[in-house]
Amino acid sequence: MADEASDLSMILPRVLIVSRRTVRKNKFVDFVGEYHLDLIVSYGAVPVIVPRVAGVHMLLESFEPIHGVLLCEGEDIDPSLYEGESTTSLSQEELEEIKRLHVSDTSIDREKDSIELRLAKLCLERNIPFLGICRGSQVLNVACGGSLYQDVEKELSNKGRERGVSHLNYDNYDGHRHMIKVVENTPLSFWFKESLEEGKMEIWVNSYHHQGVKRLAERFVPMAFAPDGLIEGFYDPDAYNPEEGKFIMGLQFHPERMRRSGSEEFDYPGCPSAYQEFAKAVTSYKKKVDSSAWEAKDLKLDQEMEKKRKIIVRSFSIARNMYTAGLEMVQSKESELDAGAEFLESNMALSLQQEKRLKQMGATVRNASSYLERMKMNGERDMVARNGMGKMSIEQLSDLLSFYHMMGKVCSEVLERKLMAS
C-alpha cells in the first residue's frame, strides 16, 4: 500500500481541456491551441484533451480523476441555454447580419456546449479548479445562471454605451489590442501589479470575440471592464485560494496569446500568471483528493481489522472458557473456534515462550497438540507461504502484514494480563 501511495503521489495533476472541431481537407479535425498546453505542462500539470465527439458528454466519468478544467476556444454558445432568441433586443435582420459577419463562430456546436457545461457544473459541485478563457468564461457564466450578449458591438452600441471599442479585428487577429480597466484588490490586479500605472489601473489586451457577458452570475465579482462597459474578467472570491486548491475564474481575453510581434515574449510579466496560479490550485486540489482517498481507505481498513480482531478475540474467549470449565466441544461453537485456529496456524514464527503462554491460556484446546506440531513444520510451510504470498498483490500483502502486526500486539497484551492474573 505504501508503494501504491508513492506511485499515486508521482502522478501529475490532470487538467481536462475540450477540443474545438474544425474542417481540414473535407474532414473534421479536433484541436487545442498549443499555448494553453505549453503553459499547463510548464507549471507541472498534464493536459488531458477531451475530444469533441458525439456522445462524449455521457462519458465524462471515464476521464476521472479530474483535478482541473480549462475551457478555451470555440463557437458561440447556443442562445437557448441562457435566453431564447425571442427575448433578444436584436431583430431578425440583425441576427442574420451577425451570422454573415461571424460565420466561423455562429455555427452552434451543441455537443461541445453539452460537454463543457457538464464539466463546468461538475467543477462547481466539487470545487474543482476551473479556468475559462474567452468562450470558456462565457460557458462558466452561463453554467451559473448568467447571460450573454449575442453581439457585443450591436447590443452595447444600441444601449448608448461608449463607442469606439473593437473586440475583434479579422485583419489584425493576433496584433489587435484594446484597453481594459482592472479592478483593484482582485487577482488580476495582483498579477499585473508591475504593469499598472498608479491611479490608472489599465492594461491593453487582445480580443477575439463578438459575444460577452451580459448579466454576470451572482456568485461572481468583476475583475476588469472594457471602455464600453463589457466585463473582461471575473472570479468567485469565495472559491479563490490557489494554495488551498480553490480557483474559479473567467477571462474574456487571451493572456496566453499576448505576445510581442515576432517574439514569444509576453506583453506583460503578469500574462502567464493565470495559468501559473491555476496550476498551483490544481496541484493543491489533487493533494487534498489523494489525502482524502487514503484516509477513507485507511478508515475502511481499520474497520475491517477491528471486525477481524473481534472475531478472533471471541474465538480465544470461547476456547478459554472451554478449557477452564472443562466443557465438551459444542458443535455450534466449533465454527467460531476456527478463526482462532486459523490465526494460530498462520503464526509460524512464535517463540517457545509464546507457545507456552498460548497453551496455558487454553486457546489451543481444540487439537492443541496438532497446532504445536504444525508450527514446527517451518520448512514446508515457509515454502508454501512464500509461494502463496508471491501471488498476492501489494495491497493484500500490506493488509495481511498490518493485520498480523495488530493481532500479535493484541495477543501479547491479553496473554500478559491473563498470566499476571493467574
C-alpha positions in Angstrom: 0.0 0.0 0.0 2.9 2.3 0.8 4.4 1.7 -2.7 1.0 2.4 -4.3 0.7 5.6 -2.3 4.1 6.6 -3.5 3.2 5.8 -7.1 0.0 7.8 -6.8 1.9 10.8 -5.5 4.1 10.7 -8.6 1.1 11.1 -10.9 0.9 14.7 -12.1 -2.4 16.6 -11.7 -4.7 16.2 -14.7 -6.3 19.2 -16.4 -9.2 18.4 -18.8 -9.4 20.6 -22.0 -12.1 20.2 -24.5 -11.0 20.4 -28.1 -12.6 22.5 -30.9 -13.8 21.0 -34.1 -12.9 22.4 -37.5 -12.8 21.2 -41.1 -9.5 20.3 -42.8 -9.3 18.7 -46.2 -13.1 18.0 -46.0 -12.7 16.1 -42.8 -13.4 17.1 -39.1 -10.3 17.7 -37.0 -10.2 18.4 -33.3 -7.6 20.8 -31.9 -6.5 22.8 -28.8 -4.2 25.8 -29.0 -0.7 24.9 -28.2 -0.1 27.9 -26.0 -2.6 26.5 -23.5 -0.9 23.1 -23.5 2.6 24.6 -23.1 1.7 26.6 -20.1 -0.2 23.8 -18.3 2.8 21.5 -18.8 5.4 24.1 -17.8 3.6 24.6 -14.5 3.6 20.9 -13.6 0.2 19.6 -14.7 -0.8 17.2 -17.5 -3.3 18.4 -20.1 -5.9 15.7 -21.0 -7.7 16.6 -24.2 -11.4 15.7 -24.2 -12.3 15.3 -27.9 -15.4 17.0 -29.3 -17.0 13.8 -30.4 -20.7 12.9 -30.4 -21.7 11.2 -27.1 -18.6 12.2 -25.1 -20.8 14.3 -22.8 -22.1 11.0 -21.5 -18.6 9.5 -20.9 -17.0 12.2 -18.8 -16.7 9.8 -15.8 -14.2 7.9 -17.8 -11.8 10.9 -17.7 -11.5 10.7 -13.9 -9.6 11.7 -11.9 -10.2 15.3 -12.8 -8.1 17.8 -10.9 -8.8 20.9 -13.0 -10.7 22.0 -16.1 -9.5 24.6 -18.7 -12.1 25.7 -21.3 -11.0 27.9 -24.1 -11.8 28.4 -27.8 -15.0 27.6 -29.6 -18.1 28.7 -31.4 -21.0 30.8 -29.9 -22.9 29.1 -27.1 -26.5 28.1 -28.1 -28.6 31.2 -27.1 -31.4 28.9 -25.9 -29.1 27.9 -23.0 -29.3 31.3 -21.4 -32.2 33.1 -23.2 -34.4 32.4 -26.1 -33.8 34.3 -29.3 -37.3 35.8 -28.9 -36.1 37.7 -25.8 -33.1 39.3 -27.5 -33.1 43.0 -28.4 -31.8 42.2 -31.9 -34.0 42.0 -34.9 -34.1 39.0 -37.2 -32.3 41.1 -39.8 -29.5 41.9 -37.3 -29.2 38.3 -36.3 -28.8 37.3 -39.9 -26.2 40.0 -40.4 -24.2 38.8 -37.4 -24.2 35.3 -38.9 -22.7 36.6 -42.1 -20.1 38.7 -40.3 -19.0 36.0 -37.9 -19.7 32.8 -39.9 -16.9 30.8 -38.3 -18.3 31.4 -34.8 -22.1 31.5 -35.2 -22.4 27.8 -36.3 -23.7 26.4 -33.0 -21.9 23.2 -31.7 -24.4 21.7 -29.2 -22.2 18.7 -28.5 -19.4 21.0 -27.3 -21.9 23.1 -25.4 -23.1 19.9 -23.6 -19.6 18.6 -22.8 -18.4 21.9 -21.5 -21.4 22.9 -19.5 -21.4 19.4 -17.8 -17.7 19.9 -16.9 -18.3 23.5 -15.6 -21.1 22.3 -13.4 -19.0 19.4 -12.2 -16.3 21.8 -11.1 -18.8 24.0 -9.3 -20.3 21.0 -7.5 -16.9 19.5 -6.4 -15.0 22.8 -6.1 -12.6 21.5 -8.8 -10.3 24.4 -10.1 -11.7 25.9 -13.3 -10.2 28.5 -15.7 -12.3 29.8 -18.6 -10.6 31.7 -21.4 -12.8 33.6 -23.9 -15.6 31.2 -24.7 -14.7 29.3 -21.5 -15.5 32.3 -19.4 -18.9 32.6 -21.2 -19.6 28.9 -20.5 -18.8 29.5 -16.8 -21.2 32.4 -16.6 -24.0 30.6 -18.3 -23.5 27.5 -16.1 -24.1 29.7 -13.1 -27.2 31.3 -14.5 -25.7 34.4 -16.2 -26.4 35.5 -19.8 -24.5 36.8 -22.8 -24.7 39.5 -25.5 -25.3 37.7 -28.8 -23.3 40.5 -30.4 -21.3 43.0 -28.3 -20.9 45.7 -30.9 -24.6 45.9 -31.8 -26.1 45.4 -28.4 -23.8 47.7 -26.4 -24.0 50.4 -29.2 -27.8 50.1 -29.2 -27.7 50.8 -25.4 -25.8 54.1 -26.0 -22.6 52.8 -24.3 -19.3 54.4 -25.2 -18.4 53.6 -28.8 -15.0 53.0 -30.4 -14.1 49.7 -28.7 -13.3 47.0 -31.1 -13.4 43.5 -29.6 -12.5 41.7 -32.9 -10.3 42.6 -35.9 -10.0 39.9 -38.5 -7.4 41.9 -40.4 -5.0 42.1 -37.4 -6.1 39.0 -35.5 -3.2 38.5 -33.1 -1.9 42.1 -33.0 -5.2 43.7 -32.1 -5.4 45.2 -28.6 -7.9 47.3 -26.6 -7.6 48.8 -23.2 -9.3 47.4 -20.1 -9.6 48.9 -16.6 -8.5 46.4 -13.9 -10.4 46.4 -10.6 -8.3 46.9 -7.5 -7.7 44.1 -5.0 -8.6 41.3 -7.4 -6.3 38.5 -8.6 -5.9 40.3 -11.9 -4.6 43.5 -10.2 -2.0 41.5 -8.3 -0.8 39.6 -11.3 -0.3 42.8 -13.4 0.8 44.9 -10.5 4.2 45.7 -12.0 2.5 46.9 -15.2 -0.3 49.1 -13.8 0.3 52.8 -13.6 -0.7 54.3 -10.2 -4.2 55.7 -10.4 -4.9 54.3 -13.9 -5.1 50.5 -13.4 -5.1 50.0 -17.2 -3.6 47.4 -19.5 -4.0 46.6 -23.1 -5.3 43.1 -24.0 -6.0 41.1 -27.2 -9.6 40.4 -28.2 -11.1 37.7 -30.4 -14.8 37.7 -29.7 -18.1 39.2 -30.7 -20.0 38.0 -27.7 -19.5 38.6 -24.0 -21.0 38.6 -20.5 -24.4 40.5 -20.4 -25.7 39.6 -16.9 -22.9 38.3 -14.6 -24.0 35.4 -12.4 -24.5 36.4 -8.8 -21.6 34.4 -7.4 -19.0 36.3 -9.4 -17.2 39.6 -9.0 -15.8 41.6 -12.0 -12.0 41.9 -12.3 -11.8 44.1 -15.4 -14.0 46.2 -17.7 -13.6 47.4 -21.3 -14.3 51.1 -22.0 -17.8 50.1 -23.4 -18.6 48.5 -20.0 -18.1 44.9 -21.1 -16.8 42.6 -18.3 -13.4 41.3 -19.4 -12.7 39.1 -16.3 -14.5 37.8 -13.3 -14.0 35.3 -10.4 -15.6 33.8 -7.4 -13.9 35.3 -4.3 -15.2 32.5 -2.1 -13.6 30.0 -4.4 -10.2 31.6 -4.9 -7.3 30.4 -2.9 -4.7 28.5 -5.1 -2.7 27.3 -2.1 -5.9 25.5 -0.9 -6.9 24.2 -4.3 -9.6 26.8 -4.9 -9.8 28.6 -8.3 -13.0 29.5 -10.2 -12.3 32.2 -12.8 -13.2 33.5 -16.3 -11.1 35.8 -18.6 -12.6 37.2 -21.8 -9.2 38.0 -23.3 -6.3 35.5 -24.1 -3.3 36.2 -21.8 -1.5 33.1 -23.3 -1.5 34.8 -26.8 -0.5 38.3 -25.6 3.0 38.1 -27.2 5.1 40.8 -28.7 5.2 40.8 -32.5 7.7 38.3 -33.9 8.6 37.1 -30.4 7.4 34.6 -27.7 7.9 37.3 -25.0 4.7 38.3 -23.2 3.3 41.8 -23.4 3.4 41.9 -19.6 5.1 39.8 -17.0 1.7 39.0 -15.5 0.3 37.4 -18.6 1.1 33.7 -17.6 0.0 34.3 -14.0 -3.5 33.0 -14.6 -2.1 29.6 -15.7 0.5 29.6 -13.0 -2.0 30.2 -10.2 -4.5 27.8 -11.8 -1.8 25.0 -12.0 -1.0 25.7 -8.3 -4.6 25.3 -7.4 -4.9 22.1 -9.5 -1.8 20.7 -7.7 -3.2 21.6 -4.2 -6.6 20.1 -5.2 -5.0 16.8 -6.2 -3.2 16.6 -2.9 -6.4 17.1 -1.0 -8.2 14.5 -3.1 -5.4 12.0 -2.7 -5.2 12.6 1.1 -9.0 12.1 1.4 -8.8 8.9 -0.6 -6.1 7.4 1.6 -7.8 8.5 4.7 -11.0 6.8 3.5 -9.0 3.7 2.6 -7.3 3.6 6.0 -10.6 4.0 7.8 -12.1 1.2 5.8 -9.1 -1.0 6.6 -9.3 -0.1 10.3 -13.0 -1.1 10.3 -12.2 -4.4 8.7 -9.3 -5.0 11.0 -11.5 -4.3 14.0 -14.1 -6.7 12.8 -11.4 -9.4 12.3 -10.0 -8.7 15.8 -13.3 -9.1 17.5 -13.9 -12.4 15.8 -10.5 -13.8 16.8 -10.8 -12.5 20.4 -14.2 -14.2 20.7 -12.7 -17.4 19.4 -9.9 -17.2 22.1 -12.5 -16.4 24.7 -14.6 -19.5 23.8 -11.5 -21.7 23.9 -10.5 -20.3 27.3 -14.0 -20.9 28.8 -14.0 -24.5 27.5 -10.6 -25.1 28.9 -11.2 -23.6 32.4 -14.7 -25.1 32.7 -13.7 -28.5 31.2 -16.6 -28.4 28.8 -17.0 -30.7 25.8 -16.8 -29.3 22.3 -20.1 -27.9 21.3 -20.8 -28.2 17.6 -22.3 -24.7 17.4 -19.1 -23.3 18.8 -16.8 -25.2 16.5 -17.1 -22.7 13.6 -16.3 -19.8 15.9 -13.2 -21.6 17.2 -12.0 -21.9 13.6 -11.0 -18.2 13.5 -8.6 -18.6 16.4 -7.3 -21.9 15.0 -6.6 -20.4 11.6 -4.8 -17.4 13.2 -2.6 -19.7 15.3 -1.8 -21.9 12.4 -0.7 -19.0 10.3 1.6 -17.7 13.0 4.7 -19.9 12.5 7.3 -17.6 14.0 6.1 -17.9 17.6 8.7 -18.3 20.3 8.6 -21.2 22.7 7.6 -18.8 25.4 4.7 -17.6 23.3 3.6 -21.2 22.5 3.8 -22.0 26.3 1.6 -18.9 27.1 -1.0 -19.9 24.4 -1.1 -23.4 25.8 -1.5 -22.1 29.3 -4.3 -19.8 28.2 -6.1 -22.8 26.8 -6.8 -21.1 23.4 -5.4 -24.3 21.7 -7.8 -26.6 23.5 -9.1 -27.8 20.1 -6.3 -30.0 18.7 -3.7 -28.2 20.7 -1.0 -30.8 20.1 -1.6 -30.7 16.3 -1.3 -26.9 16.3 2.1 -27.1 18.0 3.2 -29.9 15.7 2.3 -27.9 12.6 4.1 -24.8 14.0 7.3 -26.8 13.9 7.0 -27.7 10.3 8.6 -24.5 9.3 10.4 -25.6 6.2 7.4 -26.9 4.2 5.0 -24.3 5.5 7.5 -21.5 4.7 7.8 -22.6 1.1 4.0 -22.8 0.7 3.5 -19.5 2.4 6.1 -17.7 0.2 4.6 -19.2 -3.0 1.2 -18.1 -1.9 2.3 -14.6 -0.9 4.2 -14.3 -4.2 0.8 -14.3 -5.9 -0.7 -11.7 -3.7 -1.0 -8.0 -4.6 0.9 -5.3 -2.7 -2.4 -4.2 -1.1 -3.2 -7.7 0.0 0.3 -8.2 1.5 0.1 -4.9 3.2 -3.3 -5.7 4.7 -2.0 -9.1 5.9 1.1 -7.6 7.5 -1.0 -4.9 9.2 -3.5 -7.4 10.5 -0.9 -9.8 11.9 1.1 -7.0 13.4 -2.0 -5.7 15.2 -3.1 -9.2 16.3 0.3 -10.0 17.6 0.2 -6.9 19.8 -3.3 -7.8 21.0 -2.4 -11.3 21.8 0.7 -10.3 23.7 -1.3 -7.8 25.8 -4.1 -10.2 26.5 -1.8 -13.1 27.4 0.3 -10.8 29.7 -2.8 -9.8 31.6 -4.0 -13.4 31.9 -0.7 -14.7 33.1 -0.4 -11.9 35.7 -3.8 -12.6 37.0 -3.2 -16.4 37.3 
